[in-house]
Amino acid sequence: MGVMEVGGPDEPFAALAFKIQSDPYIGKLTYVRVYSGCLENGSYIYNATQDVTERVARLVIMHADKREDIDAISAGDIAAIVGLKKTFTGDTLCTKEDPIILESMDFPEPVISVAIEPATNADEEKLGIALNRLAEEDPTFKYHTDQETGQT
């Protein structure tokens, strides 16, 4: 596996996931920049960073807060993929036959920490879901639970 530059649509598919966003209507959107090759709706894609294959449910181009469904993406495109559950910011997506790792992004370590806890025990699960979503969307956001105090 090596580092590559921008290629053409006839080359093996390679893209970098640069943003994750949760959408209340369609679920997780994975924003990608395509460096080479083409990808079609319904196809399977290999995540070389996580060593997992996932199905592309939908491809969309974002226009501010509106989505436009498209059939395929190719080299040079920036689009969002719906349906990737195990892909995170900085992951390389490619074909399993031609694996490659694109140069990932470096993220700073958090410099501020705050203790929080839910108002009631019933809200504990909701807080956990919200914190997981934040951590998935923002690679600089980290959290843990202190076993002694029960605070997050």
C-alpha positions, 0 to 999 in steps of 0.5 A: 500500500502506498500514498497516491496523487489524484488519478483518472476515472479509469483507475482503481477507486480511491477516496478519503472520508473527510467528514461524518454527519448524522442526519435524522432522516437518512442516518449517517452521511460520510463525506468523501473526496474521490481521488481516482476511479468511479463508484456506483450506487449499491456497490460494495467498497473496501475501507482499507483503514478499518479493513472492512467492506461495506455497501453503498446504500445511496450517493448524494451531492449536498447543496447547502442543506439539500441533497441530490441523489446521484447514480455515481461519483468519480475522480475529483468529486466531493459527495456523501455516501449513505450506509457506511456504518464502520467508516470514520473521518480520515478513513481511506475507501478503495477497492479490495483488489487495489488497496491503498491508504491515502494520507490521513488528517492529523487532529489536535488533542482536546485542551478543555475537559468538563464533567457532565452527568444526566439530570436523571438516571433515565436520561443516561442512555440518551446522554450516551447516544448523544455523546457517541454521535458527537464523537463520531462527527468530531474527531477532536471530541473525546469522552470517558466515564469516571468510575469513581464519580460516575461523571462523564 
